[in-house]
């Protein structure tokens, strides 16, 4: 057996460099995907809340319930609920703009992560108190808030954190075809997030019915 000091490891420098470039390019595509998904989700969320007076009123009603359970109050004034609702919409619009611009993307992802954490805390408080209220994140919905919405928020939070980490590399050393794939995948994922309740009802409810029968 050769002594340790005589063992030599041969490095293929060009191969290592190619691997480094491949990893860097993959991170760049990941950054683009995270940005597109975040922009699409929060833009659709804001639009669904303000598209009509009825939609905004339903969102304010849900916000009022969430505020009351979060602060453990018997009720919250309409003015406080309206202020909170307008702040949420403003934050979602700000996230959409900030993330879309490479120079402010990190700030946008940070705001998105903070907003998702606030939403999750409010949902947990609502579930613990046994209060039933519908999810109005993306407009009219009959689905009550449940643990599955925490899962959805967790996925979006992971996307926001991923974008926060990789934001610096967006747009560098990318190929148009790769960008198209990243954007397409992000838009498909955004559609799944928006229709999350419908998909959950489609797959979860039949499974529960089979178990009960």
C-alpha positions as CSV (number, residue, x, y, z in Angstrom):
1,X,0.0,0.0,0.0
2,X,1.3,3.4,-1.0
3,X,1.9,5.9,1.8
4,X,-0.7,8.6,2.0
5,X,1.8,11.4,1.1
6,X,2.5,9.6,-2.2
7,X,-1.2,9.4,-3.3
8,X,-2.1,11.9,-5.9
9,X,-5.6,12.8,-7.1
10,X,-5.8,13.8,-10.7
11,X,-8.4,16.5,-11.3
12,X,-9.9,17.0,-14.8
13,X,-9.9,20.8,-14.6
14,X,-12.0,21.3,-17.8
15,X,-14.6,18.8,-16.5
16,X,-14.8,20.6,-13.1
17,X,-15.2,24.0,-14.9
18,X,-18.0,22.5,-17.1
19,X,-19.8,21.2,-14.0
20,X,-19.5,24.6,-12.3
21,X,-21.0,26.3,-15.3
22,X,-23.8,23.8,-15.4
23,X,-24.6,24.3,-11.7
24,X,-24.5,28.1,-12.2
25,X,-26.8,27.9,-15.2
26,X,-29.2,25.7,-13.3
27,X,-29.3,28.1,-10.4
28,X,-30.1,30.9,-12.9
29,X,-33.0,29.0,-14.4
30,X,-34.2,28.3,-10.8
31,X,-34.1,32.0,-10.0
32,X,-36.2,32.8,-13.2
33,X,-38.7,30.1,-12.3
34,X,-39.1,31.3,-8.7
35,X,-39.5,34.9,-9.9
36,X,-42.2,34.1,-12.5
37,X,-44.1,31.8,-10.1
38,X,-44.1,34.5,-7.4
39,X,-45.1,37.3,-9.7
40,X,-47.9,35.3,-11.3
41,X,-49.3,34.1,-8.0
42,X,-49.3,37.4,-6.2
43,X,-50.5,39.3,-9.3
44,X,-53.5,37.0,-9.7
45,X,-54.2,37.1,-5.9
46,X,-54.3,40.9,-5.9
47,X,-56.4,41.0,-9.1
48,X,-58.9,38.5,-7.8
49,X,-59.5,40.6,-4.7
50,X,-60.2,43.9,-6.4
51,X,-61.8,42.8,-9.7
52,X,-65.3,43.7,-8.3
53,X,-66.9,45.3,-5.3
54,X,-68.4,42.0,-4.3
55,X,-65.1,40.2,-4.4
56,X,-63.4,42.8,-2.3
57,X,-66.2,42.8,0.2
58,X,-66.0,39.0,0.5
59,X,-62.2,39.3,1.0
60,X,-62.7,41.9,3.7
61,X,-65.2,39.7,5.5
62,X,-62.7,36.9,5.6
63,X,-60.0,39.3,6.7
64,X,-62.2,40.5,9.5
65,X,-62.6,37.0,10.8
66,X,-58.9,36.2,10.5
67,X,-58.0,39.4,12.4
68,X,-60.4,38.7,15.2
69,X,-59.0,35.2,15.7
70,X,-55.4,36.3,15.4
71,X,-55.7,39.0,18.1
72,X,-58.2,36.9,20.1
73,X,-60.9,39.5,19.9
74,X,-64.6,38.9,19.8
75,X,-64.9,41.2,16.8
76,X,-62.9,43.6,14.7
77,X,-64.2,46.9,13.3
78,X,-64.9,47.2,9.7
79,X,-62.4,50.1,9.4
80,X,-59.6,47.9,10.8
81,X,-60.5,45.0,8.5
82,X,-60.6,47.4,5.5
83,X,-57.3,48.9,6.4
84,X,-55.7,45.4,6.8
85,X,-57.3,44.3,3.5
86,X,-55.9,47.3,1.6
87,X,-52.5,46.7,3.1
88,X,-52.6,43.1,1.9
89,X,-53.5,44.1,-1.6
90,X,-50.9,46.8,-1.6
91,X,-48.2,44.3,-0.4
92,X,-49.2,41.8,-3.1
93,X,-48.9,44.5,-5.8
94,X,-45.6,45.6,-4.4
95,X,-44.3,42.1,-4.4
96,X,-45.3,41.7,-8.1
97,X,-43.4,44.8,-9.1
98,X,-40.4,44.3,-6.9
99,X,-39.8,40.6,-7.9
100,X,-40.3,41.4,-11.6
101,X,-37.3,43.9,-11.5
102,X,-33.9,42.2,-11.0
103,X,-32.6,45.1,-9.0
104,X,-35.3,44.8,-6.4
105,X,-36.1,41.1,-6.6
106,X,-34.5,40.3,-3.2
107,X,-36.7,42.9,-1.5
108,X,-39.7,41.5,-3.2
109,X,-39.0,37.9,-2.2
110,X,-38.4,39.1,1.4
111,X,-41.8,40.8,1.5
112,X,-43.4,37.8,0.0
113,X,-41.9,35.5,2.6
114,X,-43.0,37.8,5.4
115,X,-46.6,38.1,4.1
116,X,-46.8,34.3,3.7
117,X,-45.7,33.9,7.3
118,X,-48.3,36.3,8.5
119,X,-51.0,34.4,6.5
120,X,-49.9,31.1,8.0
121,X,-50.0,32.5,11.6
122,X,-53.5,33.8,11.0
123,X,-54.6,30.4,9.6
124,X,-53.1,28.5,12.5
125,X,-54.9,30.8,15.0
126,X,-58.2,30.3,13.1
127,X,-57.8,26.5,13.1
128,X,-56.9,26.4,16.8
129,X,-60.0,28.4,17.7
130,X,-62.2,26.3,15.5
131,X,-63.5,29.2,13.5
132,X,-64.8,28.4,10.1
133,X,-64.1,31.0,7.3
134,X,-63.6,30.6,3.6
135,X,-60.3,31.1,1.8
136,X,-60.5,34.2,-0.3
137,X,-56.9,34.3,-1.4
138,X,-57.8,34.0,-5.1
139,X,-61.4,35.3,-5.1
140,X,-64.7,33.5,-4.4
141,X,-64.3,30.1,-2.8
142,X,-66.4,27.8,-0.7
143,X,-63.5,25.9,0.7
144,X,-62.9,26.7,4.4
145,X,-59.4,27.4,5.6
146,X,-57.7,24.1,6.6
147,X,-54.3,22.5,7.0
148,X,-53.9,22.1,3.3
149,X,-53.7,25.9,3.0
150,X,-50.7,25.8,5.3
151,X,-49.1,23.3,3.0
152,X,-49.8,25.6,0.0
153,X,-48.3,28.5,1.9
154,X,-45.3,26.4,2.9
155,X,-44.6,25.6,-0.8
156,X,-44.9,29.3,-1.7
157,X,-42.6,30.2,1.2
158,X,-40.0,27.7,-0.1
159,X,-40.3,29.3,-3.6
160,X,-39.8,32.8,-2.1
161,X,-36.8,31.7,-0.1
162,X,-35.4,30.0,-3.1
163,X,-35.8,33.2,-5.1
164,X,-34.2,35.2,-2.3
165,X,-31.1,33.0,-2.3
166,X,-30.7,32.9,-6.1
167,X,-31.9,36.4,-7.1
168,X,-28.4,37.7,-7.9
169,X,-27.9,35.3,-10.8
170,X,-31.1,35.9,-12.7
171,X,-30.5,36.5,-16.4
172,X,-26.8,35.6,-16.5
173,X,-25.5,32.8,-18.8
174,X,-29.0,31.6,-19.8
175,X,-30.3,30.2,-23.1
176,X,-33.6,31.4,-24.5
177,X,-34.9,27.9,-24.7
178,X,-34.1,27.3,-21.1
179,X,-35.8,30.5,-20.1
180,X,-38.9,29.5,-22.0
181,X,-39.0,26.2,-20.2
182,X,-38.5,27.8,-16.8
183,X,-41.2,30.4,-17.5
184,X,-43.6,27.8,-18.8
185,X,-43.1,25.5,-15.8
186,X,-43.6,28.5,-13.4
187,X,-46.9,29.5,-15.1
188,X,-48.2,25.9,-14.9
189,X,-47.2,25.8,-11.2
190,X,-49.0,29.1,-10.7
191,X,-52.2,27.8,-12.3
192,X,-52.0,24.8,-9.9
193,X,-51.6,27.1,-6.9
194,X,-54.5,29.3,-8.0
195,X,-56.8,26.2,-8.5
196,X,-55.4,24.5,-5.4
197,X,-58.8,24.2,-3.7
198,X,-60.5,22.7,-6.7
199,X,-57.7,20.2,-7.2
200,X,-57.7,19.3,-3.5
201,X,-61.5,18.7,-3.6
202,X,-61.2,16.6,-6.7
203,X,-58.6,14.2,-5.2
204,X,-59.1,14.4,-1.5
205,X,-62.9,14.3,-1.2
206,X,-63.3,11.1,-3.2
207,X,-60.6,9.4,-1.2
208,X,-62.3,10.4,2.1
209,X,-65.6,9.1,0.7
210,X,-64.0,5.7,-0.2
211,X,-62.6,5.4,3.4
212,X,-66.0,6.2,5.0
213,X,-67.8,3.7,2.8
